[in-house]
Amino acid sequence: MSDDGLAALAAQVARDLTLLDYPARPWVPARTHADGHVYDVVIVGGGQAGLATAFGLMREKVGNILVVDRNKAGQEGPWVTFARMITLRTPKHLTGPDLGVPSLTPRAWYEARFGTDAWASLGKVPKGVWQEYLSWYRQTLNIPVRNEYDLTRVEPEDDTGILRLTVDTPNGEKLLLTRKLVLATGIDGAGRWHVPDFIRGVVPESRYAHTSEFIDFTQLQGKRIGVLGAGASAFDNAGTALESGVASVDLCLRRPDLPRVNPYRWMEFSGFLGHFAAMGDLNRWRYMRHIFDLNQPPPQDTFHRCAMHPNFAFHTSCPWEWLRMEGDEIHVGTPKGVMIFDFLVVGTGFIVEAAFRPEVAAFAKDIATWADRFTPPKGEGNPLLIRYPYLGDAFQFTERVPGCAPHLANIHNFTFGATLSMGLSGASISGMKYGVQRLVQGIIRDLWLADQDHFLEDLKAYDQPELVSTTWPA
């Protein structure tokens, strides 16, 4: 580790930001409230999306902000918790959190930390190293984050436009007040992780886990493991189980073959990333429907991680049709016969549904979905996509019925739930370069428009002379 290199890089970041510091004037008028301080923006989620959003706002001199995260410091996001891949899936040369500042890029940090030769020989960034980069980013930029702050409820004040946020903290319940709220809560941030009812209602909770949950793989040594799902996370968990000494892993998927083409790699160009959201509803629907139909394959190295073990098998055209407990064994019915397991790993993804989110559940019925705004052409439906929220141009929720919930315009959904409306943006490293900019500019626009009359009066009162003399100096 090069402490001197990181110190020099932090100094370079400070210099770069000074060179780019125009305009330098804080400008958002403060709000007062009888119940306490009013933030201009509260960001929920201290992972990569939340931190980059905070930095973007700070660069635009919106400094009255706060980031809250329910996890302990250094455990924000999935990288050191439930992410069981070895490296990121995205190319190492991506940019995004840096927002165009070269000294803040992952490459600049990695070279300062490990050296230029290490970068040249690097394939993909290890997941723990990525978390270390994010922690350095947060510290270097002095982003205001409060950890172990868990948002549980949002209540709008109709007369002021203020949002009242209830958060659980180690010291009890706390009230936060804000004008704008950004939900940067990750992959499941627009709904919840999904476990099918035919598993949840039959198998004891101690005998299965979703891929997003903590799993003590050391307790599974010598056990027969069944994995449901064809995505990368299913293979990540299968690989971790195999490396932990389980007796066997059988991975089952309903598709006749594993996905082979990764549409996310196709999406990584400026036209799509920057302007997907400008398209009409029909084209946005057709693009995303095709992308979701393709699905993502496990990366080649992830597949090899599993396939190298002789006690691993994957089974195509093999959905789980029924489950039952027979003694201490889990029996699973499939088109290929009955399989017997000791423990199940469920890689069935997530469901996008606002009612599942405690922070917005009270007014979830007022949030417009694509089903409220769009009818797919015959034969082009998708029952999962149609449930996604129909967002405005800056990731803000929109009203199902105009006028029913005007506060929704001040809640910005910067999660995977934004994908159908906005493309690769909120929860994706690949789309962050464009998504954060769109989000930040939309928030600034709204803050400006809300105070436009104030600024007109401020302009009229402005009387600082620039020309101070009309005579030639002696």
HELIX and SHEET records of a PDB file:
HELIX    1   1 ASP A    3  LEU A   19  1                                  17    
HELIX    2   2 GLN A   48  ARG A   59  1                                  12    
HELIX    3   3 PRO A  102  LEU A  104  5                                   3    
HELIX    4   4 PRO A  106  PHE A  114  1                                   9    
HELIX    5   5 THR A  116  SER A  121  1                                   6    
HELIX    6   6 LYS A  127  LEU A  141  1                                  15    
HELIX    7   7 ASP A  197  ARG A  200  1                                   4    
HELIX    8   8 GLU A  205  ARG A  207  5                                   3    
HELIX    9   9 PHE A  217  LEU A  220  5                                   4    
HELIX   10  10 ALA A  232  GLU A  243  1                                  12    
HELIX   11  11 PRO A  263  TRP A  266  1                                   4    
HELIX   12  12 SER A  270  HIS A  275  1                                   6    
HELIX   13  13 PHE A  276  ALA A  278  5                                   3    
HELIX   14  14 ASP A  281  LEU A  294  1                                  14    
HELIX   15  15 GLN A  300  ALA A  307  1                                   8    
HELIX   16  16 ALA A  354  PHE A  356  5                                   3    
HELIX   17  17 ALA A  361  ASP A  366  5                                   6    
HELIX   18  18 TRP A  370  ARG A  373  1                                   4    
HELIX   19  19 LEU A  385  ARG A  387  5                                   3    
HELIX   20  20 PRO A  406  ASN A  410  5                                   5    
HELIX   21  21 PHE A  416  ALA A  418  5                                   3    
HELIX   22  22 THR A  419  MET A  422  1                                   4    
HELIX   23  23 MET A  432  ALA A  450  1                                  19    
HELIX   24  24 GLN A  452  ALA A  461  1                                  10    
SHEET    1   A 6 VAL A 145  ASN A 147  0                                        
SHEET    2   A 6 ILE A  65  ASP A  69  1                                        
SHEET    3   A 6 VAL A  38  VAL A  44  1                                        
SHEET    4   A 6 GLY A 172  LEU A 183  1                                        
SHEET    5   A 6 LEU A 163  THR A 169 -1                                        
SHEET    6   A 6 ASP A 150  PRO A 156 -1                                        
SHEET    1   B 5 VAL A 145  ASN A 147  0                                        
SHEET    2   B 5 ILE A  65  ASP A  69  1                                        
SHEET    3   B 5 VAL A  38  VAL A  44  1                                        
SHEET    4   B 5 GLY A 172  LEU A 183  1                                        
SHEET    5   B 5 ILE A 411  ASN A 413  1                                        
SHEET    1   C 2 GLY A 191  TRP A 193  0                                        
SHEET    2   C 2 PHE A 350  VAL A 352 -1                                        
SHEET    1   D 5 TYR A 208  HIS A 210  0                                        
SHEET    2   D 5 PHE A 343  VAL A 346  1                                        
SHEET    3   D 5 ARG A 224  LEU A 228  1                                        
SHEET    4   D 5 SER A 248  CYS A 252  1                                        
SHEET    5   D 5 PHE A 312  HIS A 315  1                                        
SHEET    1   E 3 TRP A 322  GLU A 326  0                                        
SHEET    2   E 3 GLU A 329  THR A 334 -1                                        
SHEET    3   E 3 GLY A 337  PHE A 341 -1                                        
END                                                                             
